[in-house]
């Protein structure tokens, strides 16, 4: 109920174009915009930006 509304499950897709994704949750109150995190992409073997996709 309130759990899925406040903290939805989101997918983070790599900006390197490899198609690698991470799955996480975010707090909509603290981060209403799309989330961008710098994480490791094992396909290109380096850290790249991962953007939230909807």
PQR file of N, CA, C, O and H, with PARSE charges and radii, in Angstrom:
ATOM      1  N   UNK A   1       0.833  -1.180   0.000 -0.4000 1.5000
ATOM      2  CA  UNK A   1       0.000   0.000   0.000 -0.0000 2.0000
ATOM      3  C   UNK A   1       0.882   1.249   0.000  0.5500 1.7000
ATOM      4  O   UNK A   1       1.280   1.719  -1.066 -0.5500 1.4000
ATOM      5  N   UNK A   2       1.189   1.789   1.169 -0.4000 1.5000
ATOM      6  CA  UNK A   2       2.024   2.982   1.210 -0.0000 2.0000
ATOM      7  C   UNK A   2       3.473   2.645   0.852  0.5500 1.7000
ATOM      8  O   UNK A   2       4.219   3.506   0.388 -0.5500 1.4000
ATOM      9  H   UNK A   2       0.865   1.408   2.035  0.4000 1.0000
ATOM     10  N   UNK A   3       3.863   1.394   1.071 -0.4000 1.5000
ATOM     11  CA  UNK A   3       5.246   1.005   0.795 -0.0000 2.0000
ATOM     12  C   UNK A   3       5.563   1.098  -0.698  0.5500 1.7000
ATOM     13  O   UNK A   3       6.639   1.570  -1.066 -0.5500 1.4000
ATOM     14  H   UNK A   3       3.256   0.694   1.448  0.4000 1.0000
ATOM     15  N   UNK A   4       4.665   0.667  -1.546 -0.4000 1.5000
ATOM     16  CA  UNK A   4       4.941   0.715  -2.975 -0.0000 2.0000
ATOM     17  C   UNK A   4       4.828   2.128  -3.522  0.5500 1.7000
ATOM     18  O   UNK A   4       5.456   2.443  -4.533 -0.5500 1.4000
ATOM     19  H   UNK A   4       3.791   0.284  -1.247  0.4000 1.0000
ATOM     20  N   UNK A   5       4.045   2.985  -2.883 -0.4000 1.5000
ATOM     21  CA  UNK A   5       3.903   4.353  -3.360 -0.0000 2.0000
ATOM     22  C   UNK A   5       5.096   5.214  -2.983  0.5500 1.7000
ATOM     23  O   UNK A   5       5.562   6.018  -3.790 -0.5500 1.4000
ATOM     24  H   UNK A   5       3.535   2.729  -2.062  0.4000 1.0000
ATOM     25  N   UNK A   6       5.594   5.053  -1.766 -0.4000 1.5000
ATOM     26  CA  UNK A   6       6.679   5.907  -1.297 -0.0000 2.0000
ATOM     27  C   UNK A   6       8.040   5.428  -1.802  0.5500 1.7000
ATOM     28  O   UNK A   6       8.892   6.247  -2.149 -0.5500 1.4000
ATOM     29  H   UNK A   6       5.216   4.400  -1.110  0.4000 1.0000
ATOM     30  N   UNK A   7       8.248   4.139  -1.845 -0.4000 1.5000
ATOM     31  CA  UNK A   7       9.533   3.579  -2.280 -0.0000 2.0000
ATOM     32  C   UNK A   7       9.324   2.602  -3.438  0.5500 1.7000
ATOM     33  O   UNK A   7       9.310   1.390  -3.227 -0.5500 1.4000
ATOM     34  H   UNK A   7       7.556   3.475  -1.563  0.4000 1.0000
ATOM     35  N   UNK A   8       9.164   3.112  -4.641 -0.4000 1.5000
ATOM     36  CA  UNK A   8       8.938   2.194  -5.771 -0.0000 2.0000
ATOM     37  C   UNK A   8      10.234   1.509  -6.198  0.5500 1.7000
ATOM     38  O   UNK A   8      11.328   2.019  -5.956 -0.5500 1.4000
ATOM     39  H   UNK A   8       9.176   4.097  -4.812  0.4000 1.0000
ATOM     40  N   UNK A   9      10.096   0.345  -6.837 -0.4000 1.5000
ATOM     41  CA  UNK A   9      11.224  -0.370  -7.414 -0.0000 2.0000
ATOM     42  C   UNK A   9      11.531   0.283  -8.757  0.5500 1.7000
ATOM     43  O   UNK A   9      10.635   0.469  -9.581 -0.5500 1.4000
ATOM     44  H   UNK A   9       9.207  -0.070  -7.033  0.4000 1.0000
ATOM     45  N   UNK A  10      12.802   0.632  -8.977 -0.4000 1.5000
ATOM     46  CA  UNK A  10      13.197   1.264 -10.232 -0.0000 2.0000
ATOM     47  C   UNK A  10      14.328   0.476 -10.875  0.5500 1.7000
ATOM     48  O   UNK A  10      15.052  -0.257 -10.201 -0.5500 1.4000
ATOM     49  H   UNK A  10      13.530   0.481  -8.308  0.4000 1.0000
ATOM     50  N   UNK A  11      14.473   0.636 -12.192 -0.4000 1.5000
ATOM     51  CA  UNK A  11      15.582   0.033 -12.923 -0.0000 2.0000
ATOM     52  C   UNK A  11      16.568   1.121 -13.280  0.5500 1.7000
ATOM     53  O   UNK A  11      16.186   2.204 -13.723 -0.5500 1.4000
ATOM     54  H   UNK A  11      13.886   1.231 -12.740  0.4000 1.0000
ATOM     55  N   UNK A  12      17.849   0.822 -13.082 -0.4000 1.5000
ATOM     56  CA  UNK A  12      18.914   1.724 -13.485 -0.0000 2.0000
ATOM     57  C   UNK A  12      19.599   1.106 -14.693  0.5500 1.7000
ATOM     58  O   UNK A  12      20.174   0.022 -14.587 -0.5500 1.4000
ATOM     59  H   UNK A  12      18.159  -0.058 -12.722  0.4000 1.0000
ATOM     60  N   UNK A  13      19.548   1.781 -15.848 -0.4000 1.5000
ATOM     61  CA  UNK A  13      20.144   1.265 -17.077 -0.0000 2.0000
ATOM     62  C   UNK A  13      21.441   2.001 -17.383  0.5500 1.7000
ATOM     63  O   UNK A  13      21.543   3.211 -17.184 -0.5500 1.4000
ATOM     64  H   UNK A  13      19.081   2.661 -15.935  0.4000 1.0000
ATOM     65  N   UNK A  14      22.432   1.256 -17.868 -0.4000 1.5000
ATOM     66  CA  UNK A  14      23.750   1.806 -18.164 -0.0000 2.0000
ATOM     67  C   UNK A  14      23.692   2.788 -19.328  0.5500 1.7000
ATOM     68  O   UNK A  14      22.976   2.567 -20.304 -0.5500 1.4000
ATOM     69  H   UNK A  14      22.350   0.273 -18.030  0.4000 1.0000
ATOM     70  N   UNK A  15      24.457   3.882 -19.214 -0.4000 1.5000
ATOM     71  CA  UNK A  15      24.534   4.850 -20.302 -0.0000 2.0000
ATOM     72  C   UNK A  15      25.598   4.457 -21.318  0.5500 1.7000
ATOM     73  O   UNK A  15      25.748   5.132 -22.336 -0.5500 1.4000
ATOM     74  H   UNK A  15      25.039   4.062 -18.421  0.4000 1.0000
ATOM     75  N   UNK A  16      26.343   3.377 -21.066 -0.4000 1.5000
ATOM     76  CA  UNK A  16      27.369   2.923 -21.997 -0.0000 2.0000
ATOM     77  C   UNK A  16      26.767   2.156 -23.168  0.5500 1.7000
ATOM     78  O   UNK A  16      27.482   1.800 -24.105 -0.5500 1.4000
ATOM     79  H   UNK A  16      26.221   2.828 -20.239  0.4000 1.0000
ATOM     80  N   UNK A  17      25.468   1.898 -23.128 -0.4000 1.5000
ATOM     81  CA  UNK A  17      24.814   1.215 -24.232 -0.0000 2.0000
ATOM     82  C   UNK A  17      24.948  -0.294 -24.204  0.5500 1.7000
ATOM     83  O   UNK A  17      24.725  -0.950 -25.221 -0.5500 1.4000
ATOM     84  H   UNK A  17      24.888   2.186 -22.367  0.4000 1.0000
ATOM     85  N   UNK A  18      25.308  -0.857 -23.062 -0.4000 1.5000
ATOM     86  CA  UNK A  18      25.489  -2.301 -22.967 -0.0000 2.0000
ATOM     87  C   UNK A  18      24.194  -3.018 -22.615  0.5500 1.7000
ATOM     88  O   UNK A  18      24.085  -4.228 -22.815 -0.5500 1.4000
ATOM     89  H   UNK A  18      25.489  -0.324 -22.236  0.4000 1.0000
ATOM     90  N   UNK A  19      23.225  -2.299 -22.100 -0.4000 1.5000
ATOM     91  CA  UNK A  19      21.976  -2.925 -21.707 -0.0000 2.0000
ATOM     92  C   UNK A  19      21.984  -3.494 -20.305  0.5500 1.7000
ATOM     93  O   UNK A  19      20.994  -4.090 -19.881 -0.5500 1.4000
ATOM     94  H   UNK A  19      23.315  -1.316 -21.937  0.4000 1.0000
ATOM     95  N   UNK A  20      23.079  -3.328 -19.571 -0.4000 1.5000
ATOM     96  CA  UNK A  20      23.166  -3.836 -18.199 -0.0000 2.0000
ATOM     97  C   UNK A  20      22.297  -2.981 -17.279  0.5500 1.7000
ATOM     98  O   UNK A  20      22.287  -1.755 -17.388 -0.5500 1.4000
ATOM     99  H   UNK A  20      23.883  -2.844 -19.915  0.4000 1.0000
ATOM    100  N   UNK A  21      21.568  -3.633 -16.373 -0.4000 1.5000
ATOM    101  CA  UNK A  21      20.686  -2.910 -15.464 -0.0000 2.0000
ATOM    102  C   UNK A  21      20.928  -3.335 -14.028  0.5500 1.7000
ATOM    103  O   UNK A  21      21.356  -4.456 -13.754 -0.5500 1.4000
ATOM    104  H   UNK A  21      21.577  -4.629 -16.284  0.4000 1.0000
ATOM    105  N   UNK A  22      20.646  -2.417 -13.121 -0.4000 1.5000
ATOM    106  CA  UNK A  22      20.572  -2.682 -11.689 -0.0000 2.0000
ATOM    107  C   UNK A  22      19.138  -2.402 -11.261  0.5500 1.7000
ATOM    108  O   UNK A  22      18.464  -1.568 -11.866 -0.5500 1.4000
ATOM    109  H   UNK A  22      20.298  -1.506 -13.343  0.4000 1.0000
ATOM    110  N   UNK A  23      18.667  -3.084 -10.233 -0.4000 1.5000
ATOM    111  CA  UNK A  23      17.333  -2.860  -9.690 -0.0000 2.0000
ATOM    112  C   UNK A  23      17.482  -2.390  -8.254  0.5500 1.7000
ATOM    113  O   UNK A  23      18.217  -2.991  -7.471 -0.5500 1.4000
ATOM    114  H   UNK A  23      19.215  -3.761  -9.742  0.4000 1.0000
ATOM    115  N   UNK A  24      16.781  -1.308  -7.905 -0.4000 1.5000
ATOM    116  CA  UNK A  24      16.877  -0.761  -6.557 -0.0000 2.0000
ATOM    117  C   UNK A  24      15.566  -0.066  -6.211  0.5500 1.7000
ATOM    118  O   UNK A  24      14.634  -0.042  -7.015 -0.5500 1.4000
ATOM    119  H   UNK A  24      16.184  -0.819  -8.541  0.4000 1.0000
ATOM    120  N   UNK A  25      15.505   0.489  -5.028 -0.4000 1.5000
ATOM    121  CA  UNK A  25      14.345   1.271  -4.597 -0.0000 2.0000
ATOM    122  C   UNK A  25      14.778   2.703  -4.365  0.5500 1.7000
ATOM    123  O   UNK A  25      15.948   2.963  -4.081 -0.5500 1.4000
ATOM    124  H   UNK A  25      16.263   0.470  -4.376  0.4000 1.0000
ATOM    125  N   UNK A  26      13.838   3.639  -4.484 -0.4000 1.5000
ATOM    126  CA  UNK A  26      14.158   5.031  -4.181 -0.0000 2.0000
ATOM    127  C   UNK A  26      13.021   5.663  -3.418  0.5500 1.7000
ATOM    128  O   UNK A  26      11.875   5.222  -3.501 -0.5500 1.4000
ATOM    129  H   UNK A  26      12.888   3.428  -4.714  0.4000 1.0000
ATOM    130  N   UNK A  27      13.347   6.698  -2.678 -0.4000 1.5000
ATOM    131  CA  UNK A  27      12.358   7.440  -1.913 -0.0000 2.0000
ATOM    132  C   UNK A  27      11.879   8.596  -2.784  0.5500 1.7000
ATOM    133  O   UNK A  27      12.667   9.476  -3.130 -0.5500 1.4000
ATOM    134  H   UNK A  27      14.278   7.057  -2.611  0.4000 1.0000
ATOM    135  N   UNK A  28      10.610   8.603  -3.136 -0.4000 1.5000
ATOM    136  CA  UNK A  28      10.078   9.642  -4.013 -0.0000 2.0000
ATOM    137  C   UNK A  28      10.062  11.024  -3.364  0.5500 1.7000
ATOM    138  O   UNK A  28      10.158  12.036  -4.057 -0.5500 1.4000
ATOM    139  H   UNK A  28       9.970   7.888  -2.855  0.4000 1.0000
ATOM    140  N   UNK A  29       9.943  11.070  -2.055 -0.4000 1.5000
ATOM    141  CA  UNK A  29       9.942  12.370  -1.375 -0.0000 2.0000
ATOM    142  C   UNK A  29      11.297  13.046  -1.456  0.5500 1.7000
ATOM    143  O   UNK A  29      11.374  14.255  -1.676 -0.5500 1.4000
ATOM    144  H   UNK A  29       9.865  10.247  -1.491  0.4000 1.0000
ATOM    145  N   UNK A  30      12.376  12.274  -1.280 -0.4000 1.5000
ATOM    146  CA  UNK A  30      13.719  12.841  -1.304 -0.0000 2.0000
ATOM    147  C   UNK A  30      14.249  13.025  -2.723  0.5500 1.7000
ATOM    148  O   UNK A  30      15.004  13.962  -2.983 -0.5500 1.4000
ATOM    149  H   UNK A  30      12.313  11.292  -1.102  0.4000 1.0000
ATOM    150  N   UNK A  31      13.864  12.142  -3.640 -0.4000 1.5000
ATOM    151  CA  UNK A  31      14.362  12.169  -5.020 -0.0000 2.0000
ATOM    152  C   UNK A  31      13.205  12.125  -6.003  0.5500 1.7000
ATOM    153  O   UNK A  31      12.942  11.071  -6.583 -0.5500 1.4000
ATOM    154  H   UNK A  31      13.251  11.381  -3.429  0.4000 1.0000
ATOM    155  N   UNK A  32      12.506  13.233  -6.210 -0.4000 1.5000
ATOM    156  CA  UNK A  32      11.368  13.201  -7.132 -0.0000 2.0000
ATOM    157  C   UNK A  32      11.791  13.115  -8.599  0.5500 1.7000
ATOM    158  O   UNK A  32      11.012  12.656  -9.435 -0.5500 1.4000
ATOM    159  H   UNK A  32      12.720  14.088  -5.739  0.4000 1.0000
ATOM    160  N   UNK A  33      13.028  13.554  -8.930 -0.4000 1.5000
ATOM    161  CA  UNK A  33      13.502  13.493 -10.309 -0.0000 2.0000
ATOM    162  C   UNK A  33      14.092  12.118 -10.597  0.5500 1.7000
ATOM    163  O   UNK A  33      14.178  11.262  -9.717 -0.5500 1.4000
ATOM    164  H   UNK A  33      13.661  13.926  -8.252  0.4000 1.0000
ATOM    165  N   UNK A  34      14.491  11.931 -11.838 -0.4000 1.5000
ATOM    166  CA  UNK A  34      15.115  10.659 -12.203 -0.0000 2.0000
ATOM    167  C   UNK A  34      16.474  10.531 -11.542  0.5500 1.7000
ATOM    168  O   UNK A  34      17.248  11.487 -11.484 -0.5500 1.4000
ATOM    169  H   UNK A  34      14.421  12.627 -12.553  0.4000 1.0000
ATOM    170  N   UNK A  35      16.751   9.339 -11.046 -0.4000 1.5000
ATOM    171  CA  UNK A  35      17.971   9.072 -10.305 -0.0000 2.0000
ATOM    172  C   UNK A  35      19.123   8.767 -11.261  0.5500 1.7000
ATOM    173  O   UNK A  35      18.938   8.052 -12.246 -0.5500 1.4000
ATOM    174  H   UNK A  35      16.123   8.563 -11.093  0.4000 1.0000
ATOM    175  N   UNK A  36      20.313   9.306 -10.975 -0.4000 1.5000
ATOM    176  CA  UNK A  36      21.523   9.029 -11.750 -0.0000 2.0000
ATOM    177  C   UNK A  36      22.606   8.632 -10.760  0.5500 1.7000
ATOM    178  O   UNK A  36      22.967   9.412  -9.879 -0.5500 1.4000
ATOM    179  H   UNK A  36      20.463   9.887 -10.175  0.4000 1.0000
ATOM    180  N   UNK A  37      23.125   7.411 -10.905 -0.4000 1.5000
ATOM    181  CA  UNK A  37      24.176   6.906 -10.022 -0.0000 2.0000
ATOM    182  C   UNK A  37      25.349   6.410 -10.860  0.5500 1.7000
ATOM    183  O   UNK A  37      25.165   5.920 -11.974 -0.5500 1.4000
ATOM    184  H   UNK A  37      22.832   6.777 -11.621  0.4000 1.0000
ATOM    185  N   UNK A  38      26.542   6.541 -10.319 -0.4000 1.5000
ATOM    186  CA  UNK A  38      27.731   6.036 -10.994 -0.0000 2.0000
ATOM    187  C   UNK A  38      28.041   4.664 -10.393  0.5500 1.7000
ATOM    188  O   UNK A  38      28.403   4.551  -9.222 -0.5500 1.4000
ATOM    189  H   UNK A  38      26.691   6.940  -9.414  0.4000 1.0000
ATOM    190  N   UNK A  39      27.891   3.617 -11.226 -0.4000 1.5000
ATOM    191  CA  UNK A  39      28.072   2.248 -10.762 -0.0000 2.0000
ATOM    192  C   UNK A  39      28.935   1.474 -11.754  0.5500 1.7000
ATOM    193  O   UNK A  39      29.251   1.963 -12.839 -0.5500 1.4000
ATOM    194  H   UNK A  39      27.597   3.709 -12.178  0.4000 1.0000
ATOM    195  N   UNK A  40      29.310   0.261 -11.360 -0.4000 1.5000
ATOM    196  CA  UNK A  40      30.182  -0.572 -12.176 -0.0000 2.0000
ATOM    197  C   UNK A  40      29.384  -1.303 -13.247  0.5500 1.7000
ATOM    198  O   UNK A  40      28.360  -1.920 -12.951 -0.5500 1.4000
ATOM    199  H   UNK A  40      29.054  -0.136 -10.479  0.4000 1.0000
ATOM    200  N   UNK A  41      29.849  -1.235 -14.486 -0.4000 1.5000
ATOM    201  CA  UNK A  41      29.249  -1.983 -15.596 -0.0000 2.0000
ATOM    202  C   UNK A  41      30.198  -3.121 -15.951  0.5500 1.7000
ATOM    203  O   UNK A  41      31.277  -2.863 -16.483 -0.5500 1.4000
ATOM    204  H   UNK A  41      30.681  -0.734 -14.727  0.4000 1.0000
ATOM    205  N   UNK A  42      29.833  -4.371 -15.675 -0.4000 1.5000
ATOM    206  CA  UNK A  42      30.746  -5.487 -15.921 -0.0000 2.0000
ATOM    207  C   UNK A  42      30.987  -5.770 -17.398  0.5500 1.7000
ATOM    208  O   UNK A  42      31.972  -6.425 -17.737 -0.5500 1.4000
ATOM    209  H   UNK A  42      28.956  -4.580 -15.242  0.4000 1.0000
ATOM    210  N   UNK A  43      30.122  -5.297 -18.281 -0.4000 1.5000
ATOM    211  CA  UNK A  43      30.304  -5.549 -19.706 -0.0000 2.0000
ATOM    212  C   UNK A  43      31.478  -4.740 -20.245  0.5500 1.7000
ATOM    213  O   UNK A  43      32.317  -5.275 -20.970 -0.5500 1.4000
ATOM    214  H   UNK A  43      29.322  -4.764 -18.006  0.4000 1.0000
ATOM    215  N   UNK A  44      31.545  -3.449 -19.898 -0.4000 1.5000
ATOM    216  CA  UNK A  44      32.661  -2.603 -20.342 -0.0000 2.0000
ATOM    217  C   UNK A  44      33.787  -2.557 -19.315  0.5500 1.7000
ATOM    218  O   UNK A  44      34.839  -1.970 -19.568 -0.5500 1.4000
ATOM    219  H   UNK A  44      30.863  -3.015 -19.309  0.4000 1.0000
ATOM    220  N   UNK A  45      33.566  -3.180 -18.149 -0.4000 1.5000
ATOM    221  CA  UNK A  45      34.546  -3.305 -17.070 -0.0000 2.0000
ATOM    222  C   UNK A  45      35.057  -1.964 -16.572  0.5500 1.7000
ATOM    223  O   UNK A  45      36.262  -1.776 -16.403 -0.5500 1.4000
ATOM    224  H   UNK A  45      32.711  -3.656 -17.943  0.4000 1.0000
ATOM    225  N   UNK A  46      34.143  -1.035 -16.338 -0.4000 1.5000
ATOM    226  CA  UNK A  46      34.496   0.249 -15.729 -0.0000 2.0000
ATOM    227  C   UNK A  46      33.247   0.879 -15.140  0.5500 1.7000
ATOM    228  O   UNK A  46      32.137   0.402 -15.372 -0.5500 1.4000
ATOM    229  H   UNK A  46      33.164  -1.187 -16.476  0.4000 1.0000
ATOM    230  N   UNK A  47      33.425   1.948 -14.380 -0.4000 1.5000
ATOM    231  CA  UNK A  47      32.308   2.651 -13.770 -0.0000 2.0000
ATOM    232  C   UNK A  47      31.730   3.648 -14.776  0.5500 1.7000
ATOM    233  O   UNK A  47      32.459   4.417 -15.402 -0.5500 1.4000
ATOM    234  H   UNK A  47      34.327   2.336 -14.192  0.4000 1.0000
ATOM    235  N   UNK A  48      30.409   3.617 -14.914 -0.4000 1.5000
ATOM    236  CA  UNK A  48      29.705   4.534 -15.811 -0.0000 2.0000
ATOM    237  C   UNK A  48      28.456   5.028 -15.093  0.5500 1.7000
ATOM    238  O   UNK A  48      28.105   4.518 -14.029 -0.5500 1.4000
ATOM    239  H   UNK A  48      29.817   2.992 -14.405  0.4000 1.0000
ATOM    240  N   UNK A  49      27.788   6.015 -15.672 -0.4000 1.5000
ATOM    241  CA  UNK A  49      26.548   6.510 -15.094 -0.0000 2.0000
ATOM    242  C   UNK A  49      25.398   5.577 -15.445  0.5500 1.7000
ATOM    243  O   UNK A  49      25.280   5.104 -16.576 -0.5500 1.4000
ATOM    244  H   UNK A  49      28.074   6.428 -16.537  0.4000 1.0000
ATOM    245  N   UNK A  50      24.565   5.326 -14.463 -0.4000 1.5000
ATOM    246  CA  UNK A  50      23.351   4.554 -14.652 -0.0000 2.0000
ATOM    247  C   UNK A  50      22.180   5.488 -14.382  0.5500 1.7000
ATOM    248  O   UNK A  50      22.134   6.141 -13.339 -0.5500 1.4000
ATOM    249  H   UNK A  50      24.661   5.710 -13.544  0.4000 1.0000
ATOM    250  N   UNK A  51      21.226   5.556 -15.320 -0.4000 1.5000
ATOM    251  CA  UNK A  51      20.084   6.439 -15.196 -0.0000 2.0000
ATOM    252  C   UNK A  51      18.813   5.636 -14.964  0.5500 1.7000
ATOM    253  O   UNK A  51      18.663   4.516 -15.452 -0.5500 1.4000
ATOM    254  H   UNK A  51      21.263   5.025 -16.167  0.4000 1.0000
ATOM    255  N   UNK A  52      17.916   6.228 -14.220 -0.4000 1.5000
ATOM    256  CA  UNK A  52      16.625   5.589 -13.945 -0.0000 2.0000
ATOM    257  C   UNK A  52      15.791   5.581 -15.214  0.5500 1.7000
ATOM    258  O   UNK A  52      15.691   6.588 -15.915 -0.5500 1.4000
ATOM    259  H   UNK A  52      18.038   7.138 -13.824  0.4000 1.0000
ATOM    260  N   UNK A  53      15.201   4.443 -15.495 -0.4000 1.5000
ATOM    261  CA  UNK A  53      14.288   4.365 -16.633 -0.0000 2.0000
ATOM    262  C   UNK A  53      12.884   4.091 -16.124  0.5500 1.7000
ATOM    263  O   UNK A  53      12.694   3.415 -15.112 -0.5500 1.4000
ATOM    264  H   UNK A  53      15.283   3.625 -14.926  0.4000 1.0000
ATOM    265  N   UNK A  54      11.914   4.621 -16.834 -0.4000 1.5000
ATOM    266  CA  UNK A  54      10.526   4.442 -16.409 -0.0000 2.0000
ATOM    267  C   UNK A  54       9.749   3.677 -17.437  0.5500 1.7000
ATOM    268  O   UNK A  54       8.557   3.429 -17.251 -0.5500 1.4000
ATOM    269  H   UNK A  54      12.068   5.170 -17.656  0.4000 1.0000
TER
END
